[in-house]
């Protein structure tokens, strides 16, 4: 339980019960100090309090909307100011939705792209600038999705954004390899948590679960485990990779 011992990790969209909060918890269990962030301040405070009760002195919370560059910059500077440096950036923030492309509005498209792709870009850029300024070293872990590879009806905006996250991951990795910084991503298929159940129909969730070899959705901690691996020195020779966290096959 010491894979991230002594490292400082920032996790976006970490409030609630999804992949972000699971990643924050797993990083803490592996010895890291963690800055949790989310745009939902009440849920963020609740999550931070729960984690801090279990890991006193190693949790700090900073609200951030990843669509606002000034808030992203404040998150990175605030995290580094509190703990002294940043070693790992986990970009988990994303926005989904379901709409046929023939019915999709510009606003629908732009909202999903701005959070899911542009937000990941903003956070990656800010974190990498800080890591380079620290003298190099560190890791970025992005949350992509198998829909970046595979077709799914009603997901043109989300799939395009996640495919963009994959391409961003590969190219950013090349840009900072000389600084000893690694950039990788996970691509989950279906990770079940209460918020997802609120925004997706039971029929769709049943259909997606039925595609999995295990006949069920992943639990958020199962995705978080792979994020922890990519953040750790065990993945020291991996960069520009997108790791599928899925039992779903075409």
C-alpha positions as CSV (number, residue, x, y, z in Angstrom):
1,X,0.0,0.0,0.0
2,X,2.9,2.4,-0.7
3,X,2.8,2.7,-4.5
4,X,2.4,6.5,-4.3
5,X,4.1,7.1,-1.0
6,X,5.2,10.7,-0.6
7,X,3.6,11.8,-3.9
8,X,1.1,14.7,-4.3
9,X,-1.9,13.9,-6.5
10,X,-4.6,16.2,-7.9
11,X,-7.9,14.7,-8.9
12,X,-10.6,16.6,-10.8
13,X,-14.4,15.7,-10.5
14,X,-13.6,13.9,-7.3
15,X,-16.8,14.6,-5.4
16,X,-19.5,12.0,-4.9
17,X,-19.2,8.3,-5.5
18,X,-17.8,7.9,-9.0
19,X,-14.4,7.2,-10.5
20,X,-12.8,10.5,-9.3
21,X,-13.6,9.9,-5.6
22,X,-12.5,6.2,-5.9
23,X,-9.2,7.4,-7.5
24,X,-8.7,9.9,-4.7
25,X,-9.4,7.2,-2.0
26,X,-7.0,4.7,-3.7
27,X,-4.3,7.2,-4.0
28,X,-4.6,8.0,-0.3
29,X,-4.5,4.3,0.5
30,X,-1.3,4.1,-1.5
31,X,0.4,6.8,0.6
32,X,-0.2,9.9,-1.4
33,X,-1.3,13.4,-0.3
34,X,-4.4,14.3,-2.4
35,X,-6.0,17.5,-3.6
36,X,-9.6,16.7,-4.5
37,X,-11.4,19.1,-6.8
38,X,-14.9,19.5,-8.2
39,X,-17.2,22.3,-9.3
40,X,-19.9,21.1,-6.9
41,X,-18.7,22.7,-3.7
42,X,-21.1,21.1,-1.2
43,X,-20.4,17.6,-2.5
44,X,-16.7,18.4,-2.6
45,X,-16.7,19.5,1.0
46,X,-18.5,16.3,2.0
47,X,-16.1,14.1,0.1
48,X,-13.0,15.9,1.4
49,X,-14.3,15.6,5.0
50,X,-14.9,11.9,4.7
51,X,-11.5,11.3,3.2
52,X,-9.7,13.5,5.7
53,X,-11.3,11.6,8.6
54,X,-9.6,8.5,7.4
55,X,-6.3,10.2,6.2
56,X,-5.7,13.3,8.4
57,X,-3.3,15.8,7.1
58,X,-3.2,14.4,3.6
59,X,-6.4,15.8,2.0
60,X,-7.0,19.3,0.7
61,X,-10.0,20.5,-1.3
62,X,-10.2,23.2,-4.0
63,X,-13.3,23.9,-6.0
64,X,-12.7,24.2,-9.8
65,X,-14.7,24.4,-13.0
66,X,-12.5,22.9,-15.7
67,X,-14.1,25.1,-18.3
68,X,-12.6,28.2,-16.7
69,X,-8.9,28.6,-17.3
70,X,-8.4,30.9,-14.3
71,X,-9.9,28.3,-12.0
72,X,-7.8,25.6,-13.4
73,X,-4.6,27.7,-12.9
74,X,-5.8,28.4,-9.3
75,X,-6.3,24.7,-8.7
76,X,-2.7,23.8,-9.8
77,X,-1.1,26.7,-8.0
78,X,-3.2,26.1,-4.9
79,X,-2.4,22.4,-4.8
80,X,1.4,23.1,-5.2
81,X,1.2,25.9,-2.7
82,X,-0.5,23.6,-0.1
83,X,1.6,20.5,-0.4
84,X,4.8,22.0,-2.0
85,X,4.6,20.4,-5.4
86,X,2.5,18.2,-7.8
87,X,3.6,14.8,-8.8
88,X,0.4,13.3,-10.4
89,X,-2.6,14.9,-12.2
90,X,-5.7,12.7,-12.7
91,X,-8.0,14.3,-15.2
92,X,-11.4,12.7,-14.4
93,X,-13.8,15.6,-15.2
94,X,-16.2,14.8,-18.1
95,X,-19.7,15.5,-19.2
96,X,-22.0,13.0,-21.0
97,X,-25.4,13.0,-22.6
98,X,-27.5,11.1,-25.0
99,X,-28.8,12.5,-28.3
100,X,-28.9,11.5,-31.9
101,X,-26.7,13.6,-34.0
102,X,-29.7,14.7,-36.1
103,X,-31.3,16.2,-33.0
104,X,-28.1,17.5,-31.3
105,X,-27.8,21.2,-30.9
106,X,-24.6,23.3,-31.1
107,X,-25.1,23.9,-27.4
108,X,-25.2,20.1,-26.6
109,X,-22.1,19.5,-28.6
110,X,-20.1,22.4,-27.2
111,X,-21.0,21.7,-23.6
112,X,-19.7,18.1,-23.8
113,X,-16.6,19.0,-25.7
114,X,-15.7,21.9,-23.4
115,X,-15.8,19.9,-20.2
116,X,-14.6,16.5,-21.5
117,X,-11.9,17.5,-24.0
118,X,-11.1,21.2,-23.5
119,X,-11.2,20.7,-19.7
120,X,-8.7,17.8,-19.9
121,X,-6.5,20.0,-22.2
122,X,-6.6,22.9,-19.8
123,X,-5.7,20.8,-16.7
124,X,-3.1,18.8,-18.5
125,X,-1.4,22.0,-19.8
126,X,-1.4,23.6,-16.4
127,X,-0.1,20.5,-14.6
128,X,2.6,19.9,-17.1
129,X,3.8,23.5,-16.9
130,X,4.1,23.1,-13.1
131,X,5.9,19.7,-13.4
132,X,8.4,21.1,-16.0
133,X,9.0,24.1,-13.7
134,X,9.7,21.8,-10.8
135,X,12.5,20.2,-12.8
136,X,10.6,17.4,-14.5
137,X,9.2,14.1,-13.4
138,X,5.6,13.2,-12.7
139,X,2.6,11.6,-14.3
140,X,-0.7,12.6,-15.9
141,X,-3.5,10.1,-16.0
142,X,-6.5,11.0,-18.2
143,X,-10.0,9.4,-18.1
144,X,-11.0,8.5,-21.7
145,X,-13.6,5.9,-22.7
146,X,-14.0,2.9,-25.0
147,X,-16.5,5.0,-27.0
148,X,-13.4,6.8,-28.2
149,X,-12.7,3.6,-30.2
150,X,-16.2,2.1,-30.7
151,X,-19.5,3.3,-32.1
152,X,-22.5,3.8,-29.9
153,X,-25.7,5.5,-30.8
154,X,-26.5,8.8,-29.2
155,X,-22.9,9.5,-28.2
156,X,-21.4,11.4,-31.1
157,X,-20.4,14.4,-28.9
158,X,-19.1,12.2,-26.0
159,X,-17.3,9.8,-28.3
160,X,-15.6,12.6,-30.3
161,X,-14.5,14.2,-27.0
162,X,-13.1,11.0,-25.6
163,X,-11.3,10.2,-28.9
164,X,-9.8,13.6,-28.6
165,X,-8.6,12.8,-25.0
166,X,-6.9,9.8,-26.4
167,X,-5.1,11.8,-29.1
168,X,-4.2,14.5,-26.6
169,X,-2.7,11.9,-24.3
170,X,-0.5,10.5,-27.0
171,X,0.7,13.8,-28.3
172,X,1.2,15.4,-24.9
173,X,3.3,12.4,-23.9
174,X,5.7,13.1,-26.7
175,X,5.9,16.8,-25.8
176,X,7.1,16.2,-22.3
177,X,9.0,12.8,-22.5
178,X,12.3,14.7,-22.4
179,X,11.3,16.0,-19.0
180,X,10.7,12.6,-17.6
181,X,7.0,13.2,-17.4
182,X,4.6,10.4,-18.4
183,X,1.1,11.0,-19.8
184,X,-1.3,8.0,-20.1
185,X,-5.1,7.3,-20.0
186,X,-7.6,4.7,-19.0
187,X,-10.6,3.9,-21.2
188,X,-13.4,2.4,-19.1
189,X,-16.5,0.9,-20.7
190,X,-19.1,1.0,-18.0
191,X,-18.4,1.9,-14.3
192,X,-21.6,2.0,-12.2
193,X,-22.3,4.6,-9.6
194,X,-25.4,6.4,-8.3
195,X,-24.9,9.6,-10.5
196,X,-24.7,7.5,-13.7
197,X,-27.9,5.8,-12.7
198,X,-29.6,9.2,-12.6
199,X,-28.5,10.4,-16.0
200,X,-28.7,7.2,-18.1
201,X,-31.8,5.1,-18.7
202,X,-32.1,1.7,-17.1
203,X,-32.6,0.2,-20.6
204,X,-29.3,1.7,-21.8
205,X,-27.4,0.6,-18.7
206,X,-28.8,-3.0,-19.0
207,X,-27.8,-3.1,-22.7
208,X,-24.2,-1.9,-21.9
209,X,-23.8,-4.3,-19.0
210,X,-25.0,-7.1,-21.3
211,X,-22.1,-6.4,-23.6
212,X,-19.5,-7.1,-20.8
213,X,-17.9,-10.5,-20.7
214,X,-18.4,-10.5,-16.9
215,X,-22.1,-9.6,-17.3
216,X,-21.8,-6.5,-15.1
217,X,-20.5,-3.0,-14.9
218,X,-17.1,-2.3,-13.4
219,X,-17.0,-0.8,-9.9
220,X,-15.3,2.7,-9.7
221,X,-12.5,1.3,-7.6
222,X,-11.7,-1.2,-10.4
223,X,-11.0,1.7,-12.8
224,X,-9.2,3.6,-10.0
225,X,-6.8,0.7,-9.5
226,X,-5.5,1.1,-13.1
227,X,-5.2,4.9,-12.6
228,X,-3.1,4.2,-9.5
229,X,-0.9,1.9,-11.5
230,X,-0.4,4.4,-14.3
231,X,0.4,7.1,-11.7
232,X,3.0,4.9,-9.9
233,X,6.6,4.1,-10.7
234,X,5.4,0.6,-11.7
235,X,4.4,2.2,-15.0
236,X,7.7,4.0,-15.4
237,X,8.2,2.9,-19.0
238,X,4.6,3.6,-20.1
239,X,3.8,6.8,-21.8
240,X,1.3,7.9,-24.5
241,X,-0.7,4.7,-23.8
242,X,-4.5,4.3,-23.5
243,X,-5.3,1.3,-21.3
244,X,-8.8,-0.3,-21.8
245,X,-10.4,-1.0,-18.4
246,X,-13.2,-3.1,-19.9
247,X,-14.5,-6.6,-20.4
248,X,-16.4,-5.4,-23.4
249,X,-15.4,-6.7,-26.8
250,X,-16.8,-5.8,-30.3
